[in-house]
Structure formats: structure tokens, C-alpha cells
Amino acid sequence: MKLAAIASNIAKSIQIYQTNKRTDCVIYAVEFTDDSHKAANGCVVARLETGDYTLTSYDERYMDTGDDILKQELGAFFECDDDIDQREALITAIKADLATLQA
């Protein structure tokens, strides 16, 4: 899946989460694939909790991020076709899409 589509999907999910005033914890994970279509070492995790969200870039795969994240409800798992060096670009795109939705 392409970065722009993933960013849009996560931004819409954050907006819905906040509009519905949810307080549970939901995780949206994005892994990047390399040229051989294997997961690269790095991911972005969107964590929605008590009406707020965080976007975090990790230097390991989603499954290696730790129990604090893995034990939370997984809202969606995405595989991004873009290069691993696009993690910050994804975070920026999610924030931009969310700002547009909230305007």
C-alpha cells in the first residue's frame, strides 16, 4: 500500500476515534517492505488513547516493539511499499491529513 493511502486511512481513524470520544487504546501499525518484499527493520505506530494520539517511529519491526504496544488492540496493520526512510514523511502526512480533516 502506498504512503499517501495509509496516511489518509490513519488520519480518518484518528478523527473518528476523537469524534466518538473513545477512551480505549487502539494501535495502527505500519511496516515498510524492502525490495524483496520482506519487512524492513523499522515501523511507525499510531497509538490512540483517551482521545489523544501519538505517532512514533521505531527502528525495529512492529512485532519487536515490546509488550506495551503488542498487548493493545490492533486497529489495523499496514505494509507500506515505500522505502524505510519514509517513516518521518508518513508521520508528517498523517498530521497534515488530520489537520485538513479537522479544518
Residue frames as a rotation matrix with the C-alpha (Angstrom) as fourth column:
MET 1
0.587 0.809 0.000 0.00
0.809 -0.587 0.000 0.00
0.000 0.000 -1.000 0.00
LYS 2
-0.102 -0.630 0.770 1.27
0.585 -0.664 -0.466 3.48
0.804 0.403 0.437 -0.76
LEU 3
-0.788 -0.377 -0.487 2.22
0.612 -0.392 -0.687 6.02
0.068 -0.839 0.540 1.89
ALA 4
-0.857 0.471 0.210 -0.48
-0.435 -0.879 0.197 8.56
0.277 0.077 0.958 0.95
ALA 5
0.008 0.902 -0.432 -3.28
-0.266 0.418 0.868 5.98
0.964 0.108 0.243 1.25
ILE 6
-0.130 -0.133 -0.982 -2.00
0.801 0.570 -0.183 4.76
0.585 -0.810 0.033 4.61
ALA 7
-0.957 -0.264 -0.123 -1.68
0.287 -0.785 -0.549 8.32
0.049 -0.560 0.827 5.95
SER 8
-0.561 0.815 0.147 -5.24
-0.600 -0.523 0.606 9.12
0.571 0.252 0.782 4.87
ASN 9
0.134 0.613 -0.779 -6.62
0.139 0.766 0.627 5.94
0.981 -0.192 0.018 6.43
ILE 10
-0.372 -0.349 -0.860 -4.89
0.873 0.183 -0.451 6.53
0.315 -0.919 0.237 9.78
ALA 11
-0.991 0.025 0.134 -5.87
-0.055 -0.972 -0.230 10.22
0.124 -0.235 0.964 9.85
LYS 12
-0.226 0.973 -0.044 -9.53
-0.525 -0.083 0.847 9.31
0.820 0.214 0.530 9.26
SER 13
0.119 0.211 -0.970 -9.31
0.545 0.803 0.242 6.69
0.830 -0.557 -0.019 12.01
ILE 14
-0.776 -0.440 -0.451 -7.89
0.621 -0.415 -0.665 9.25
0.105 -0.796 0.595 14.44
GLN 15
-0.812 0.523 0.260 -10.67
-0.460 -0.846 0.268 11.69
0.360 0.098 0.928 13.56
ILE 16
0.102 0.880 -0.464 -13.38
-0.213 0.475 0.854 9.04
0.972 0.012 0.236 14.11
TYR 17
-0.180 -0.283 -0.942 -11.73
0.790 0.529 -0.310 7.97
0.586 -0.800 0.128 17.38
GLN 18
-0.950 -0.247 -0.193 -11.69
0.314 -0.762 -0.567 11.55
-0.007 -0.599 0.801 18.67
THR 19
-0.586 0.798 0.141 -15.22
-0.555 -0.522 0.648 12.36
0.591 0.301 0.748 17.42
ASN 20
0.282 0.711 -0.644 -16.62
-0.006 0.673 0.740 9.31
0.959 -0.205 0.194 19.21
LYS 21
0.230 -0.266 0.936 -14.70
-0.878 -0.471 0.082 10.27
0.419 -0.841 -0.342 22.37
ARG 22
0.744 -0.034 -0.668 -13.27
0.116 0.990 0.079 6.79
0.658 -0.136 0.740 22.75
THR 23
0.563 -0.545 0.622 -11.00
-0.826 -0.400 0.397 6.14
0.032 -0.737 -0.675 25.71
ASP 24
0.823 -0.303 0.480 -9.70
0.166 0.937 0.306 2.65
-0.543 -0.172 0.822 24.96
CYS 25
-0.053 -0.925 -0.377 -6.26
-0.547 -0.289 0.786 2.12
-0.836 0.248 -0.490 23.44
VAL 26
0.860 0.273 0.432 -6.02
0.223 0.561 -0.798 1.24
-0.460 0.782 0.421 19.75
ILE 27
-0.135 -0.978 -0.160 -2.83
-0.108 -0.146 0.983 0.72
-0.985 0.150 -0.086 17.74
TYR 28
0.975 0.216 -0.061 -2.32
-0.080 0.078 -0.994 1.28
-0.210 0.973 0.093 14.00
ALA 29
0.189 -0.963 0.191 0.98
0.010 0.196 0.981 -0.23
-0.982 -0.183 0.046 12.86
VAL 30
0.933 -0.001 -0.359 2.83
-0.354 -0.155 -0.922 0.40
-0.055 0.988 -0.145 9.61
GLU 31
0.218 -0.892 0.397 5.76
0.210 0.440 0.873 -1.73
-0.953 -0.107 0.283 8.48
PHE 32
0.433 -0.205 -0.878 7.83
-0.820 -0.493 -0.289 -0.96
-0.374 0.845 -0.381 5.42
THR 33
0.785 -0.144 0.602 8.91
0.266 0.957 -0.119 -3.60
-0.559 0.253 0.790 2.95
ASP 34
-0.168 -0.905 -0.391 12.26
-0.340 -0.319 0.885 -3.82
-0.925 0.281 -0.254 1.20
ASP 35
-0.261 0.009 -0.965 12.85
-0.959 -0.114 0.259 -4.68
-0.107 0.993 0.039 -2.45
SER 36
-0.890 -0.081 -0.448 12.40
-0.170 0.972 0.160 -8.40
0.423 0.219 -0.879 -1.72
HIS 37
0.013 0.989 0.149 9.01
-0.405 -0.131 0.905 -7.63
0.914 -0.072 0.399 -0.08
LYS 38
-0.039 -0.089 -0.995 10.28
0.820 0.567 -0.083 -8.60
0.572 -0.819 0.051 3.36
ALA 39
0.907 0.415 -0.069 9.63
0.365 -0.695 0.619 -6.38
0.209 -0.587 -0.782 6.36
ALA 40
0.019 -0.895 0.446 12.40
0.157 -0.438 -0.885 -3.85
0.987 0.087 0.132 6.87
ASN 41
-0.259 -0.187 -0.948 13.73
0.949 0.135 -0.286 -3.05
0.181 -0.973 0.142 10.35
GLY 42
-0.990 0.025 -0.139 11.55
0.013 -0.963 -0.268 -0.11
-0.140 -0.267 0.953 11.21
CYS 43
-0.306 0.945 0.117 7.92
0.872 0.228 0.434 0.83
0.383 0.235 -0.893 11.66
VAL 44
-0.810 0.231 0.540 5.55
-0.352 -0.927 -0.132 3.64
0.469 -0.297 0.832 12.57
VAL 45
-0.529 0.656 -0.539 2.97
0.809 0.581 -0.086 3.12
0.257 -0.482 -0.838 15.30
ALA 46
-0.483 0.530 0.697 -0.06
-0.394 -0.842 0.368 5.34
0.782 -0.097 0.616 15.80
ARG 47
-0.716 0.230 -0.660 -1.35
0.651 0.563 -0.510 4.91
0.254 -0.794 -0.552 19.35
LEU 48
-0.299 0.728 0.617 -4.82
-0.275 -0.685 0.675 6.28
0.914 0.032 0.405 20.06
GLU 49
-0.387 0.116 -0.915 -5.68
0.809 0.519 -0.276 6.54
0.443 -0.847 -0.295 23.74
THR 50
-0.114 0.486 -0.866 -8.07
0.840 -0.419 -0.346 8.61
-0.531 -0.767 -0.361 25.86
GLY 51
0.788 0.610 -0.086 -9.00
0.443 -0.658 -0.608 10.87
-0.428 0.441 -0.789 22.95
ASP 52
0.488 -0.707 -0.512 -5.41
-0.690 -0.672 0.269 11.69
-0.534 0.222 -0.816 22.03
TYR 53
0.971 -0.206 0.121 -2.83
0.238 0.786 -0.571 10.09
0.023 0.583 0.812 19.77
THR 54
0.266 -0.944 -0.197 0.91
-0.489 -0.309 0.816 9.65
-0.831 -0.120 -0.544 19.36
LEU 55
0.975 -0.115 -0.189 2.86
-0.126 0.413 -0.902 8.82
0.181 0.904 0.388 16.22
THR 56
0.444 -0.841 0.309 6.15
-0.561 0.008 0.828 7.08
-0.699 -0.541 -0.468 16.88
SER 57
0.614 -0.392 -0.685 8.88
-0.587 0.354 -0.728 5.83
0.528 0.849 -0.012 14.57
TYR 58
0.679 -0.384 0.626 10.72
-0.357 0.573 0.738 2.70
-0.642 -0.724 0.252 15.70
ASP 59
-0.053 -0.804 -0.593 13.96
-0.998 0.024 0.056 1.14
-0.031 0.595 -0.803 14.43
GLU 60
-0.907 -0.160 0.388 12.52
-0.177 0.984 -0.008 -2.37
-0.381 -0.076 -0.921 14.70
ARG 61
-0.694 0.698 -0.175 9.60
0.081 0.317 0.945 -4.28
0.715 0.642 -0.276 13.24
TYR 62
0.013 0.819 0.574 6.18
-0.727 -0.387 0.568 -3.91
0.687 -0.424 0.590 14.87
MET 63
0.733 0.330 -0.595 6.38
0.036 0.855 0.518 -7.40
0.680 -0.401 0.614 16.43
ASP 64
-0.043 -0.854 -0.518 9.62
0.827 0.260 -0.498 -6.37
0.560 -0.450 0.695 18.18
THR 65
-0.145 0.000 0.989 8.35
-0.105 -0.994 -0.015 -3.09
0.984 -0.107 0.144 19.71
GLY 66
-0.951 -0.288 0.112 7.51
-0.149 0.111 -0.983 -4.65
0.270 -0.951 -0.148 23.07
ASP 67
-0.605 0.723 -0.333 4.59
0.782 0.619 -0.075 -5.86
0.152 -0.306 -0.940 25.14
ASP 68
-0.555 0.399 -0.730 3.38
0.222 -0.774 -0.592 -2.35
-0.802 -0.491 0.341 25.99
ILE 69
-0.488 0.348 -0.800 2.36
-0.815 -0.510 0.275 -1.93
-0.312 0.786 0.533 22.36
LEU 70
-0.814 0.084 -0.575 1.68
-0.310 0.774 0.552 -5.53
0.491 0.628 -0.604 21.36
LYS 71
-0.808 0.527 -0.264 -0.85
0.569 0.579 -0.584 -6.14
-0.155 -0.622 -0.768 24.14
GLN 72
-0.510 0.631 -0.584 -3.04
-0.327 -0.771 -0.547 -3.25
-0.795 -0.088 0.600 22.91
GLU 73
0.400 0.748 0.529 -5.91
0.357 0.405 -0.842 -3.71
-0.844 0.526 -0.105 20.47
LEU 74
-0.757 -0.650 0.070 -4.66
0.261 -0.203 0.944 -3.62
-0.599 0.733 0.323 16.88
GLY 75
0.168 0.848 -0.503 -6.96
-0.234 -0.461 -0.856 -1.45
-0.957 0.262 0.121 14.78
ALA 76
0.993 0.077 -0.092 -5.06
-0.107 0.220 -0.970 -2.10
-0.055 0.972 0.227 11.55
PHE 77
0.131 -0.974 0.186 -1.73
0.164 0.206 0.965 -3.32
-0.978 -0.096 0.186 10.26
PHE 78
0.932 0.162 -0.324 -0.37
-0.252 -0.353 -0.901 -1.82
-0.260 0.921 -0.289 7.05
GLU 79
0.115 -0.912 0.393 2.54
0.719 0.349 0.601 -2.80
-0.686 0.214 0.696 4.82
CYS 80
0.680 0.064 -0.730 3.93
-0.247 -0.918 -0.310 0.28
-0.690 0.391 -0.609 3.11
ASP 81
0.757 -0.351 0.551 5.56
0.648 0.509 -0.566 -0.12
-0.081 0.786 0.613 -0.31
ASP 82
0.792 -0.477 0.381 7.69
-0.279 -0.838 -0.469 2.99
0.543 0.266 -0.797 0.20
ASP 83
-0.061 -0.934 -0.352 11.27
0.208 0.333 -0.920 2.87
0.976 -0.129 0.174 1.48
ILE 84
0.235 0.075 -0.969 12.00
0.935 0.253 0.247 2.65
0.264 -0.965 -0.010 5.20
ASP 85
-0.765 -0.598 -0.241 13.49
0.640 -0.750 -0.167 6.15
-0.080 -0.282 0.956 5.10
GLN 86
-0.548 0.657 0.517 9.94
0.006 -0.616 0.788 7.47
0.836 0.435 0.334 4.55
ARG 87
-0.266 0.455 -0.850 8.87
0.916 0.395 -0.075 6.92
0.301 -0.798 -0.522 8.18
GLU 88
-0.626 0.006 -0.780 9.05
0.437 -0.825 -0.358 10.61
-0.645 -0.565 0.514 9.09
ALA 89
-0.925 0.331 -0.185 7.32
-0.341 -0.515 0.786 11.51
0.165 0.791 0.589 5.82
LEU 90
-0.400 0.809 -0.431 4.47
0.486 0.586 0.649 9.19
0.777 0.051 -0.627 6.82
ILE 91
-0.297 0.250 -0.922 4.14
0.920 -0.185 -0.347 10.86
-0.257 -0.951 -0.175 10.22
THR 92
-0.843 -0.062 -0.535 4.11
-0.022 -0.989 0.150 14.29
-0.538 0.138 0.832 8.55
ALA 93
-0.816 0.556 -0.161 1.48
-0.181 0.020 0.983 13.13
0.550 0.831 0.084 6.03
ILE 94
-0.294 0.719 -0.630 -0.77
0.845 0.503 0.179 11.75
0.446 -0.480 -0.755 8.79
LYS 95
-0.422 0.077 -0.904 -0.59
0.651 -0.668 -0.360 15.06
-0.632 -0.740 0.232 10.68
ALA 96
-0.930 0.054 -0.363 -1.29
-0.269 -0.773 0.574 17.05
-0.250 0.632 0.734 7.50
ASP 97
-0.642 0.731 -0.229 -4.27
0.165 0.423 0.891 14.86
0.749 0.535 -0.392 6.56
LEU 98
-0.234 0.539 -0.809 -5.64
0.968 0.210 -0.140 15.12
0.094 -0.816 -0.571 10.07
ALA 99
-0.684 -0.071 -0.726 -5.31
0.267 -0.951 -0.158 18.91
-0.679 -0.301 0.669 10.04
THR 100
-0.910 0.366 -0.193 -7.24
-0.322 -0.334 0.886 19.02
0.260 0.869 0.422 6.77
LEU 101
-0.418 0.780 -0.465 -9.99
0.540 0.625 0.564 16.79
0.731 -0.015 -0.683 8.18
GLN 102
-0.178 0.309 -0.934 -10.32
0.963 -0.140 -0.230 18.93
-0.202 -0.941 -0.273 11.30
ALA 103
-0.957 -0.244 -0.155 -10.38
0.204 -0.951 0.234 22.25
-0.204 0.193 0.960 9.42
